[in-house]
Amino acid sequence: MVELFLRLIINATLLMFVSRLVLGLYVEGWGAAFVGAIVLGLVNFFVKPVMVVLTFPFPILTFGLFLLLDKIHNKFGSKAILRGCVGEIE
């Protein structure tokens, strides 16, 4: 349980840090960063295994490069979920 809260704090902190570096990503505060960290964690927990199973032949054919596209897809899915609560995401 402690590891879960530690990961949540680290992810929220990194989300705040990245929002300062990346143009077009704006996080309104720590509350929004924690919500964003929770949503990213849930998307990675539920969607990633399904996507890996559904796209099983592609990582073998592309020597694992397709998994990079899978991670990008998860981030865009999180962006669609967070559009209303995190702030301005372009």
C-alpha positions, 0 to 999 in steps of 0.5 A: 500500500505504501508503494502505491502511494509512493508511485502516485506521488512520484507520478503526480510530481513528474506530471507537474514537471512535464507540464512545465516543459511541454507546450500545450500541456497545462496542469492546474494544480496538485489536485489535478496532477493527482487525478491525472496520475490516477487516470494514467495508472488505471489506463495502464493497468486495464487497457495495456494488457488488453492491447498487448493481447490483441496486438500480439503478432505485431511486437514479434514482427517489429521486434518490439517497436510496436509496443512504443505505439501502444504506449503512445495510444495509452497516453492519448486515451488518458488525455481524452479522459482527462480533458475536462479535469486537468486543464488545457490539453491540446 
